[in-house]
Protein backbone atom coordinates (compact mmCIF):
# COMPACT_ATOMS: atom_id res chain seq x y z
CA UNK A 1 0.00 0.00 0.00
CA UNK A 2 1.24 3.48 -0.85
CA UNK A 3 2.35 5.76 1.95
CA UNK A 4 0.05 8.43 0.47
CA UNK A 5 -3.58 8.29 1.57
CA UNK A 6 -5.06 11.11 -0.51
CA UNK A 7 -4.30 13.08 -3.67
CA UNK A 8 -4.62 16.79 -4.40
CA UNK A 9 -5.42 17.24 -8.10
CA UNK A 10 -4.87 20.70 -9.51
CA UNK A 11 -3.85 22.63 -12.60
CA UNK A 12 -2.56 26.09 -13.40
CA UNK A 13 -5.24 28.19 -15.04
CA UNK A 14 -4.05 30.14 -18.08
CA UNK A 15 -6.42 32.94 -19.08
CA UNK A 16 -6.68 35.81 -21.53
CA UNK A 17 -8.55 39.00 -20.96
CA UNK A 18 -9.56 41.93 -23.15
CA UNK A 19 -7.91 45.09 -21.88
CA UNK A 20 -10.16 47.51 -23.73
CA UNK A 21 -12.35 48.07 -26.74
CA UNK A 22 -9.30 47.78 -29.03
CA UNK A 23 -9.31 44.06 -28.27
CA UNK A 24 -5.79 44.03 -26.88
CA UNK A 25 -5.33 40.80 -24.95
CA UNK A 26 -2.72 39.58 -22.55
CA UNK A 27 -2.05 36.14 -21.04
CA UNK A 28 -2.07 35.58 -17.32
CA UNK A 29 -1.90 32.66 -14.94
CA UNK A 30 -3.93 32.58 -11.78
CA UNK A 31 -1.64 31.66 -8.91
CA UNK A 32 -3.15 28.61 -7.24
CA UNK A 33 -2.27 29.55 -3.67
CA UNK A 34 -4.95 27.18 -2.38
CA UNK A 35 -2.89 24.14 -3.42
CA UNK A 36 -0.21 24.64 -0.79
CA UNK A 37 -2.77 25.77 1.78
CA UNK A 38 -4.90 22.67 1.23
CA UNK A 39 -1.83 20.43 1.42
CA UNK A 40 -0.74 22.02 4.69
CA UNK A 41 -4.24 21.68 6.14
CA UNK A 42 -4.52 18.01 5.18
CA UNK A 43 -1.17 17.28 6.80
CA UNK A 44 -2.31 19.10 9.94
CA UNK A 45 -5.34 16.81 9.94
CA UNK A 46 -3.19 13.68 9.87
CA UNK A 47 -3.30 12.94 6.13
CA UNK A 48 -0.33 12.41 3.85
CA UNK A 49 -1.35 13.93 0.51
CA UNK A 50 0.27 13.44 -2.89
CA UNK A 51 0.12 16.63 -4.96
CA UNK A 52 -0.53 15.91 -8.63
CA UNK A 53 -0.57 18.62 -11.31
CA UNK A 54 -2.82 17.74 -14.23
CA UNK A 55 -2.59 19.86 -17.36
CA UNK A 56 -3.51 17.18 -19.90
CA UNK A 57 -5.25 13.88 -19.47
CA UNK A 58 -2.76 11.06 -19.90
CA UNK A 59 -2.18 7.42 -19.06
CA UNK A 60 0.33 8.58 -16.44
CA UNK A 61 -2.41 10.42 -14.54
CA UNK A 62 -4.61 7.34 -14.60
CA UNK A 63 -1.78 5.02 -13.56
CA UNK A 64 -0.65 7.34 -10.75
CA UNK A 65 -4.13 7.30 -9.26
CA UNK A 66 -4.23 3.51 -9.53
CA UNK A 67 -0.81 3.15 -7.92
CA UNK A 68 -1.61 5.43 -4.99
CA UNK A 69 -5.17 4.12 -4.52
CA UNK A 70 -6.13 7.16 -2.43
CA UNK A 71 -8.88 7.19 0.15
CA UNK A 72 -10.09 10.36 -1.56
CA UNK A 73 -9.03 13.08 -4.00
CA UNK A 74 -9.17 16.75 -3.13
CA UNK A 75 -10.24 18.02 -6.54
CA UNK A 76 -8.95 21.51 -7.35
CA UNK A 77 -9.00 21.04 -11.13
CA UNK A 78 -10.71 23.85 -13.02
CA UNK A 79 -9.85 22.64 -16.50
CA UNK A 80 -8.04 19.91 -18.38
CA UNK A 81 -6.34 19.97 -21.77
CA UNK A 82 -6.46 23.78 -21.25
CA UNK A 83 -10.24 23.72 -21.72
CA UNK A 84 -12.44 24.85 -18.86
CA UNK A 85 -15.46 23.07 -20.37
CA UNK A 86 -13.69 19.77 -19.66
CA UNK A 87 -13.54 20.46 -15.92
CA UNK A 88 -16.44 18.05 -15.48
CA UNK A 89 -14.43 15.25 -17.11
CA UNK A 90 -11.99 15.12 -14.19
CA UNK A 91 -14.86 14.44 -11.81
CA UNK A 92 -16.28 11.94 -14.31
CA UNK A 93 -12.99 10.04 -14.46
CA UNK A 94 -12.85 9.81 -10.68
CA UNK A 95 -16.43 8.53 -10.65
CA UNK A 96 -15.55 5.84 -13.20
CA UNK A 97 -12.54 4.82 -11.13
CA UNK A 98 -14.63 4.69 -7.96
CA UNK A 99 -12.43 7.22 -6.16
CA UNK A 100 -14.27 9.57 -3.77
CA UNK A 101 -13.47 13.24 -4.35
CA UNK A 102 -14.32 16.62 -2.95
CA UNK A 103 -16.72 19.04 -4.53
CA UNK A 104 -19.53 18.74 -7.02
CA UNK A 105 -20.04 15.96 -9.53
CA UNK A 106 -19.79 16.13 -13.33
CA UNK A 107 -23.37 17.22 -13.96
CA UNK A 108 -23.28 20.25 -11.65
CA UNK A 109 -19.81 21.28 -12.84
CA UNK A 110 -20.79 21.05 -16.50
CA UNK A 111 -24.10 22.82 -16.02
CA UNK A 112 -22.59 25.71 -14.07
CA UNK A 113 -20.27 26.54 -16.98
CA UNK A 114 -23.28 27.60 -19.03
CA UNK A 115 -24.73 30.66 -17.33
CA UNK A 116 -27.78 30.73 -19.60
CA UNK A 117 -28.74 27.10 -18.92
CA UNK A 118 -28.35 27.69 -15.19
CA UNK A 119 -30.65 30.69 -15.52
CA UNK A 120 -33.30 28.56 -17.25
CA UNK A 121 -32.98 25.79 -14.67
CA UNK A 122 -33.29 28.18 -11.74
CA UNK A 123 -36.41 29.70 -13.25
CA UNK A 124 -37.91 26.21 -13.57
CA UNK A 125 -37.54 26.01 -9.77
CA UNK A 126 -39.24 29.42 -9.36
CA UNK A 127 -35.95 31.05 -8.40
CA UNK A 128 -35.82 34.63 -9.75
CA UNK A 129 -32.91 35.55 -12.01
CA UNK A 130 -31.95 38.60 -14.03
CA UNK A 131 -33.87 38.74 -17.32
CA UNK A 132 -31.69 38.05 -20.33
CA UNK A 133 -31.11 36.26 -23.59
CA UNK A 134 -28.34 34.45 -25.45
CA UNK A 135 -26.73 35.91 -28.56
CA UNK A 136 -24.83 33.20 -30.48
CA UNK A 137 -22.05 34.06 -32.95
CA UNK A 138 -23.32 34.62 -36.47
CA UNK A 139 -26.60 36.35 -35.57
CA UNK A 140 -26.81 39.84 -37.06
CA UNK A 141 -29.15 41.61 -34.67
CA UNK A 142 -28.45 41.62 -30.94
CA UNK A 143 -30.86 44.34 -29.75
CA UNK A 144 -34.01 42.93 -28.19
CA UNK A 145 -36.80 44.28 -26.05
CA UNK A 146 -34.91 44.22 -22.75
CA UNK A 147 -34.29 47.88 -22.03
CA UNK A 148 -31.03 49.63 -21.21
CA UNK A 149 -28.67 49.45 -19.44
CA UNK A 150 -27.69 45.83 -19.99
CA UNK A 151 -24.58 43.83 -19.13
CA UNK A 152 -22.84 41.50 -21.61
CA UNK A 153 -20.86 38.44 -20.51
CA UNK A 154 -19.26 35.41 -22.16
CA UNK A 155 -21.67 32.56 -21.44
CA UNK A 156 -19.01 29.96 -20.56
CA UNK A 157 -16.27 31.83 -18.65
CA UNK A 158 -15.51 31.95 -14.94
CA UNK A 159 -13.74 34.34 -12.57
CA UNK A 160 -15.31 37.44 -14.22
CA UNK A 161 -13.30 36.74 -17.36
CA UNK A 162 -14.58 38.91 -20.19
CA UNK A 163 -16.31 41.37 -17.86
CA UNK A 164 -15.10 44.99 -17.69
CA UNK A 165 -16.53 48.50 -17.42
CA UNK A 166 -17.55 48.45 -21.10
CA UNK A 167 -19.60 45.29 -20.45
CA UNK A 168 -22.37 47.55 -19.10
CA UNK A 169 -24.01 49.01 -22.22
CA UNK A 170 -26.29 52.03 -22.26
CA UNK A 171 -27.31 51.95 -25.93
CA UNK A 172 -27.59 49.63 -28.92
CA UNK A 173 -24.23 50.70 -30.39
CA UNK A 174 -22.39 49.77 -27.20
CA UNK A 175 -24.30 46.50 -27.00
CA UNK A 176 -23.36 45.50 -30.53
CA UNK A 177 -19.71 46.34 -29.91
CA UNK A 178 -19.55 44.36 -26.67
CA UNK A 179 -21.28 41.34 -28.19
CA UNK A 180 -18.75 41.45 -31.03
CA UNK A 181 -15.87 41.44 -28.52
CA UNK A 182 -17.28 38.34 -26.81
CA UNK A 183 -17.72 36.59 -30.16
CA UNK A 184 -14.32 37.55 -31.57
CA UNK A 185 -12.10 37.16 -28.50
CA UNK A 186 -13.82 34.46 -26.49
CA UNK A 187 -15.38 32.69 -29.47
CA UNK A 188 -18.63 31.87 -27.74
CA UNK A 189 -22.16 33.14 -27.28
CA UNK A 190 -22.75 36.39 -25.43
CA UNK A 191 -25.16 36.46 -22.51
CA UNK A 192 -27.07 39.75 -22.45
CA UNK A 193 -28.81 40.54 -19.15
CA UNK A 194 -30.61 43.45 -17.59
CA UNK A 195 -28.17 45.43 -15.47
CA UNK A 196 -29.27 45.35 -11.84
CA UNK A 197 -27.86 48.48 -10.24
CA UNK A 198 -28.47 47.40 -6.66
CA UNK A 199 -26.67 45.61 -3.86
CA UNK A 200 -24.48 42.59 -4.65
CA UNK A 201 -24.25 39.58 -2.37
CA UNK A 202 -22.44 36.28 -2.50
CA UNK A 203 -23.36 33.41 -0.24
CA UNK A 204 -20.87 30.70 0.70
CA UNK A 205 -22.38 27.29 1.41
CA UNK A 206 -20.76 24.22 2.98
CA UNK A 207 -22.37 20.80 3.11
CA UNK A 208 -23.51 17.63 1.41
CA UNK A 209 -27.19 16.85 1.89
CA UNK A 210 -27.78 19.52 4.53
CA UNK A 211 -26.27 22.77 3.24
CA UNK A 212 -24.86 25.16 5.85
CA UNK A 213 -24.66 28.84 5.00
CA UNK A 214 -21.32 30.08 6.27
CA UNK A 215 -21.93 33.79 5.73
CA UNK A 216 -23.46 36.35 3.41
CA UNK A 217 -20.92 38.76 1.96
CA UNK A 218 -21.73 42.09 0.32
CA UNK A 219 -19.59 44.06 -2.12
CA UNK A 220 -19.10 47.65 -1.01
CA UNK A 221 -18.94 49.76 -4.19
CA UNK A 222 -18.63 53.11 -2.40
CA UNK A 223 -14.96 53.43 -3.37
CA UNK A 224 -15.48 52.91 -7.09
CA UNK A 225 -13.98 55.61 -9.36
CA UNK A 226 -16.57 58.12 -10.64
CA UNK A 227 -18.44 56.96 -13.70
CA UNK A 228 -17.51 53.29 -13.31
CA UNK A 229 -20.37 50.77 -13.22
CA UNK A 230 -20.86 48.99 -9.90
CA UNK A 231 -19.77 45.53 -11.00
CA UNK A 232 -17.10 43.02 -10.00
CA UNK A 233 -15.12 42.99 -13.23
CA UNK A 234 -12.06 40.93 -14.05
CA UNK A 235 -9.74 43.73 -12.90
CA UNK A 236 -11.80 44.28 -9.75
CA UNK A 237 -11.41 40.62 -8.87
CA UNK A 238 -7.78 39.92 -9.80
CA UNK A 239 -5.71 43.09 -10.34
CA UNK A 240 -4.70 44.34 -6.89
CA UNK A 241 -3.12 47.46 -8.37
CA UNK A 242 -6.33 48.51 -10.09
CA UNK A 243 -8.59 51.23 -8.62
CA UNK A 244 -11.46 48.88 -9.49
CA UNK A 245 -10.00 46.29 -7.13
CA UNK A 246 -9.78 48.86 -4.36
CA UNK A 247 -13.30 50.02 -5.12
CA UNK A 248 -14.95 46.62 -4.62
CA UNK A 249 -14.48 45.76 -0.96
CA UNK A 250 -16.16 42.63 0.44
CA UNK A 251 -17.99 43.09 3.73
CA UNK A 252 -18.39 39.76 5.51
CA UNK A 253 -20.71 39.18 7.17
CA UNK A 254 -22.96 41.62 5.36
CA UNK A 255 -24.96 44.15 7.34
CA UNK A 256 -28.48 43.62 6.03
CA UNK A 257 -31.97 43.69 7.56
CA UNK A 258 -33.47 40.43 8.76
CA UNK A 259 -36.13 40.12 6.07
CA UNK A 260 -33.62 40.59 3.25
CA UNK A 261 -31.20 38.20 4.92
CA UNK A 262 -33.87 35.51 5.12
CA UNK A 263 -34.68 35.97 1.43
CA UNK A 264 -31.02 35.76 0.40
CA UNK A 265 -30.47 32.65 2.51
CA UNK A 266 -33.54 30.92 1.10
CA UNK A 267 -32.60 31.62 -2.51
CA UNK A 268 -29.00 30.51 -1.93
CA UNK A 269 -29.94 27.11 -0.52
CA UNK A 270 -32.59 26.53 -3.18
CA UNK A 271 -30.10 27.43 -5.93
CA UNK A 272 -27.46 25.14 -4.41
CA UNK A 273 -29.90 22.23 -4.48
CA UNK A 274 -31.38 23.05 -7.89
CA UNK A 275 -28.02 22.84 -9.66
CA UNK A 276 -26.99 19.76 -7.68
CA UNK A 277 -24.01 21.24 -5.84
CA UNK A 278 -22.34 19.44 -2.99
CA UNK A 279 -19.60 20.05 -0.39
CA UNK A 280 -19.01 23.74 -1.13
CA UNK A 281 -20.34 26.42 -3.47
CA UNK A 282 -20.89 30.16 -3.80
CA UNK A 283 -24.13 31.75 -4.98
CA UNK A 284 -23.97 35.28 -6.44
CA UNK A 285 -26.99 37.58 -6.48
CA UNK A 286 -27.99 41.24 -6.78
CA UNK A 287 -31.01 43.40 -6.04
CA UNK A 288 -32.86 45.48 -8.61
CA UNK A 289 -34.03 49.07 -8.25
CA UNK A 290 -36.99 47.94 -6.12
CA UNK A 291 -34.82 45.84 -3.82
CA UNK A 292 -35.95 42.50 -5.25
CA UNK A 293 -33.26 39.79 -5.13
CA UNK A 294 -32.16 38.07 -8.34
CA UNK A 295 -29.71 35.14 -8.56
CA UNK A 296 -26.87 35.78 -11.02
CA UNK A 297 -24.66 32.69 -10.87
CA UNK A 298 -24.15 29.39 -9.09
CA UNK A 299 -20.48 28.52 -8.57
CA UNK A 300 -19.70 24.93 -7.52
CA UNK A 301 -16.10 24.35 -6.38
CA UNK A 302 -15.28 28.06 -6.02
CA UNK A 303 -11.80 29.36 -5.19
CA UNK A 304 -10.89 28.32 -1.64
CA UNK A 305 -7.55 30.09 -1.43
CA UNK A 306 -6.77 31.59 1.99
CA UNK A 307 -7.59 35.11 0.71
CA UNK A 308 -10.68 34.10 -1.27
CA UNK A 309 -14.23 34.94 -0.34
CA UNK A 310 -15.16 31.39 0.61
CA UNK A 311 -12.36 31.17 3.20
CA UNK A 312 -13.38 34.59 4.51
CA UNK A 313 -16.95 33.36 4.97
CA UNK A 314 -15.70 30.20 6.70
CA UNK A 315 -13.75 32.33 9.17
CA UNK A 316 -16.86 34.41 9.80
CA UNK A 317 -18.68 31.18 10.65
CA UNK A 318 -16.00 30.18 13.16
CA UNK A 319 -13.96 27.75 11.03
CA UNK A 320 -10.21 27.95 10.78
CA UNK A 321 -8.83 27.36 7.30
CA UNK A 322 -7.74 23.87 8.31
CA UNK A 323 -11.18 23.16 9.78
CA UNK A 324 -12.76 24.15 6.49
CA UNK A 325 -10.48 21.92 4.39
CA UNK A 326 -10.93 18.95 6.70
CA UNK A 327 -14.71 19.41 6.74
CA UNK A 328 -14.81 19.34 2.93
CA UNK A 329 -12.62 16.23 3.01
CA UNK A 330 -15.01 14.53 5.44
CA UNK A 331 -17.82 14.76 2.89
CA UNK A 332 -15.73 12.87 0.32
CA UNK A 333 -14.66 10.26 2.88
CA UNK A 334 -18.28 9.73 3.91
CA UNK A 335 -19.26 9.08 0.28
CA UNK A 336 -16.30 6.69 -0.04
CA UNK A 337 -17.48 4.72 2.99
CA UNK A 338 -20.67 3.91 1.10
CA UNK A 339 -18.70 2.20 -1.72
CA UNK A 340 -17.87 -1.44 -1.03
CA UNK A 341 -14.81 -1.58 -3.26
CA UNK A 342 -13.26 0.93 -5.67
CA UNK A 343 -13.52 0.32 -9.41
CA UNK A 344 -9.77 0.61 -9.89
CA UNK A 345 -9.25 -2.48 -7.72
CA UNK A 346 -11.03 -4.70 -10.22
Secondary structure, DSSP 8 states (H G I E B T S, - for coil): --S--EEEEE--EEEEEE-STT--EEEEEE--HHHHHHHHHHHHTT--EEEEE-SS--HHHHHHHHHH--SEEEE----BTTBGGGHHHHHHHHHHHT--BSS--HHHHHHHT-HHHHHHHHHHTT--B--EEEE-TT-S----TT-SSEEEEESS--TTTT--GGGEESSHHHHHHHHHHIIIII-S-EEEEE---S-EEEEEEEESSS-EEEEEEEEE-TTS-TT--SS--HHHHH-TTSHHHHT-EEEES----HHHHHHHHHHHHHHHHHHT--EEEEEEEEE-TT--EEEEEEEET----TTSHHHHHHHHTT--HHHHHHHHHHHHHHHHHT-SS-GGG-
